[in-house]
Amino acid sequence: MPIPKRLLAPETEQGLTPRQLEVLDALESSIHDEGMARATMAGIASRMNCSLRTLYGIAPSKDELVLAVVDRRLHRIGREAMRALASDGSPLTRLRAYLKATNRAVQPTTAAFSRDFANVPGARRLIESHGAYVVAVTQAMLDEAVAEGEIQPLDTAAMAHVLGGLGAELSRAGIEERIETAPKEAADAIADVILAGLLARETGRDDI
């Protein structure tokens, strides 16, 4: 499955001024702040201590700016996750590292931001495209584990949807308030249990 296309094309980002790149980095760090998804361009400019011209040079509207910043963060996390996947180890060991890296996408995320961002046009499509890629990579690693005899044959598509969707499911509005740990920590812990169980079915080991 191809990597989701970046909303802010590489050539566009390369053409930005140093100040615009600085603002992009600052927005990426603070995008999950409460009220950010509902803020106007003027409000964002005030928070970033920059001009409206600087913001409009990055994106033509507030919604497109928010989407581009979230997409940029997800792509960065995705690149880090792929580096984890390229490390040494068995398929399940590498998959565990990959999932821990991708689960960073749900933290830090406030419940308020999740609710507000869900109402941004295009937000659902953006999240689903990145989520589908994580599921596809997860299934490929599970298929590799089956092919190498690390685990017994199973419905890897179904299991990939479970493992790849843990972070998003646990960060949904109304869920985070009901669980004892942060969404990332909970997703990591549940993935560990599932992966250890898959390995134990075949080898009796629990040392992924």
TIZA-748864 format. One record per residue: x, z negated, y of N, C-alpha, C in turn. Coordinates in pm, whole numbers, plus 50000, padded with zeros to 5 digits. Each point is the difference from the previous one (the first is absolute). Layout:
! TIZA-748864
XZYXZYXZY ...
//
This chain:
! TIZA-748864
500845000049881499165000050119500885000050125 499755009150096500845000550120499854987650087 501074996550069499964988850093499015003150112 499194990350041499055002550109500715005550124 499395009950061500585006150119500004990250116 501114999250070500114990850114499115004650115 499274990750060499155003350113500835003550123 501104992750016500935003150108501145007949937 499925013150013500965008849932501434996450039 500955001449906501404996650029500545007250124 499645012850015500515007450116499404994650130 498764995149993499384993950118500704987150037 500254991649898500684987250025501415002250053 500685010249947501365002950047500025004450146 498865005450048499945004650138499604989250099 499724987849952499624989150089501204994550075 499744994050113501064994050080500434986749937 501184995150035500424987049948498994989050031 499395000450119499014989850035498775001149911 499555012249972498855001849912500304995249858 501195002449952500394995149867500054984849998 500474994250110500034985550012498594994249995 499075006550069498604995650000499405001649860 500315011049933499505002249864500464988749907 501274996450009500524989149916499304986950031 499784997450130499334987750040498554999949952 499345011450008498625001049953499934997849848 500975005549930500014998349854500124985349962 500764992650079500184985749972498794991750037 499235004850100498884991950051498635006049974 499955011049925498755007349984498914991449937 500384990049919499014991949932499514988250084 500474999050124499544989150085498495001250023 499364988750009498555000050021499645007550128 499025008749990499525007450114500715013150024 501135002649931500765012250026499195012549967 499274999749888499245011949960498845002750094 499574989950077498875001750093500475002250143 501274998350025500535000950137499915014350053 499905001250129500065013050067501455004250016 500215012550038501365004550026500614991850114 499184996950100500514991950112500394986149951 499194994349909500324986949947501275000149917 500185010649920501225001249919501215001850091 499855008150105501115002150094500414986950065 499004991750033500294987150060500754991149902 499554999849873500684991849899501445004549978 500205013150000501325005749971500885000950125 499404996650118500745000750127500555014150022 499125009849979500405013950020498905007250076 500245012350037499025007850074499045007049904 498825003650053499075007949921500615013649965 500805005350089500645012949973500884999149876 500684988749985500854998149882499175000449872 498844993250002499144999749881499395013649971 499515006650106499365013049978501015010749958 501274997450025501035009149951500224998549850 499534988849945500114997749855498775005149927 498824997150054498745003949937498955002350108 499085009449978499025003550104498844990350017 499884990249911498894990450011500414986849936 499244989550031500304986849943499865000149849 498925005949949499805000249855501145007349929 500415011450055501105007549938501314992450010 500184992350107501214991950013500024989049894 498904992949984499934989349899500225005649860 499365011249971500165006249868501455004249977 500625005950102501385004649986500954988449976 499774988950070500884988349984499834993949861 498764998549954499764994649865500605009449895 499805013050017500545009949907501524999449997 500614998550116501484999150009500504987949922 499294988750013500394987949928499845002049849 498915006149959499775002249857501055009449940 500395010250075501045009049951501344992749989 500304991350096501264992549993500014990949877 498904993049977499904991449882500095008549873 499385011850004500065008949884501425004449968 500785003050103501405004049976500794988549940 499774987950049500684988449944499594997849854 498715002349971499514998349864500635010249905 500175012350047500615010249916501474996849972 500674993750095501374995849974500034989149893 499014991150002499914989849896499745006449864 499205010550000499675006949876501235007049942 500925003850086501205007249955501084990749947 499764986950001501014990549951500125000749848 501004993549947500214999849855498964991149933 499765002649873499094991649923498985008249924 499224993249919498975006449921498865004750091 499115008649950498885004650083499174988550058 499714989649919499184989150052500764991550101 501304998349980500814992650097500005007250134 500165013149997500005007850124498615000550061 498985000749916498625000050052499704986850068 500474989149942499784986950062500624999650140 501235005150013500665000250130499245009050098 499505011249951499255009350084498724993650052 499264993449912498744993850041500234988750099 501054992249979500314989250095500305005850138 500665011650002500325006350128498755005750066 499155006749923498805005950059499014989450045 499994988549934499084989450041500344994250136 501165003350053500344995950136499065006450101 499335010849960499115007050093498824991350042 499684989749923498844991650033500414987250072 501284999050038500454987850066501065003350105 499944994750121498934991250046498805008050052 498834997149950498785006550045498954989450024 499474999350121498974990150028498645005449958 499094991049967498655004149963499335007450116 500294995450122499415006550117500475014450012 501315002249979500505013750008499385008749892 499894994849877499425007749889498595004550034 499214990950059498635003650036499985010550110 500834998150103500015009350112500545013749957 501074999949922500635012649959499055008249913 499184993449920499065007149914499035008650080 499794996650126499075007450085500675011350078 501315001349987500725010850067499765013049923 499505010650064499785012649929501285004949932 499905003049872501175004849925500754989149928 499674987250027500744989049938499834999949848 498775001749955499754999649855500765011249929 499965011950058500715011349938501504997349995 500544994050105501434996950003500374990149891 499264989149991500314989749900499825005449859 498965008049979499755005549866501105009749958 500535007750095501065009649964501274992749957 500364989450072501194992349962499744992449869 498784994549985499674992949878500035009049879 499515012350015499995009549888501425003449957 500925000650096501395003049966500624988549921 499724987750041500524988449928499454999949856 498745003049984499395000449866500665010949916 500255011750060500625011049926501414996349953 500794993850088501354995749962499934989449891 499074990750013499844989449900499655005949864 499095009649998499645006349873501195007249939 500795006850082501185007149948500974990249936 500184988350060500914990149943499434994049871 498704997949996499384995049877500125010449888 499815012850036500175010649900501435000149947 500964997950089501404999549958500244988249907 499384988650031500154988249914499435002549861 498875007049995499405003549871500925009749924 500495010250070500845010249937501294993949943 500534989850069501234993749954499754988949899 498734997549967499684989649903500104986050053 500054998750133500084986650058498664992749987 498915007650006498674994449980499205009249908 498944994749944499145008049915499175009750085 499545011049940499145009350074498754992950054 499625003550120498804994450063499495009950102 498864997150058499445008650105500804997450127 501075007650020500894997450113499325002850134 499045009350002499305002950126499204987850044 499284993949906499204988150033500904988550044 501094997749925500904989050034500685002550134 500325012550030500645003250128499074996950117 498715002649983499054996950107499914984850022 500094992449892499954985450014501254995050072 501185004049950501254995250058500225005250142 499745012850020500245006150130499034995650107 498834994949959499004996050097499914985250027 500884992149937499924985450016500154995650146 501015005250069500244995750136498825003150092 499485012249988498875003950085498764991849968 499754997449873498824992349961500074985750053 501174994049989500134985950040500094998350152 500195010950072500064999050146498695004150065 498995003249919498715003750058499404988550079 499235003450101499354989850082499134991049913 500154987150017499234990349923500704995149876 501015007349953500734995949879501144990650035 500765003650104501184992150034499654985450027 498834997750061499604986350031499664991949875 499755006849889499564993049878501114998149898 501175005850023501104998349904501014990150056 500774993849910500884989050040501325004950060 500415012149968501275005350050499755012550082 501055004650069499895012450078499775011749906 499345010850048499715011549914501225005549927 501155001350070501185005349934500464990949887 500044987050026500454990549897499065000349880 498705000750027499035000349891500145013049920 500155011350070500145012949932501275000349915 501114994850054501254999449924499844991649874 499364988450013499844991049887499125006149891 498915006550039499105006149903500695011849931 500735008050076500735011249940501024994949898 500684989050032500974994249907499334996349868 498834993750009499284996049879499605012249917 499475010150066499575012149928501175007049935 501095001950075501165007149946500644992249886 500094986750014500544991949892499115001149876 498705000650020499085001449888500155013449930 500225010750076500205013249940501275000149916 501044993950051501274999749927499884991449876 499314988650012499864991049886499225006249886 499065008950031499205006449896500905007749903 501085005650055500865008549918501194992649943 500624991250082501284994349961500004985149981 498954993550048499984985449992500844993650106 500515007950097500844994550106499164997150122 500534991350086499344997250128501004999250112 501075008149986501124998950096500215012850079 498905005950049500155012350078500944997450118 
//
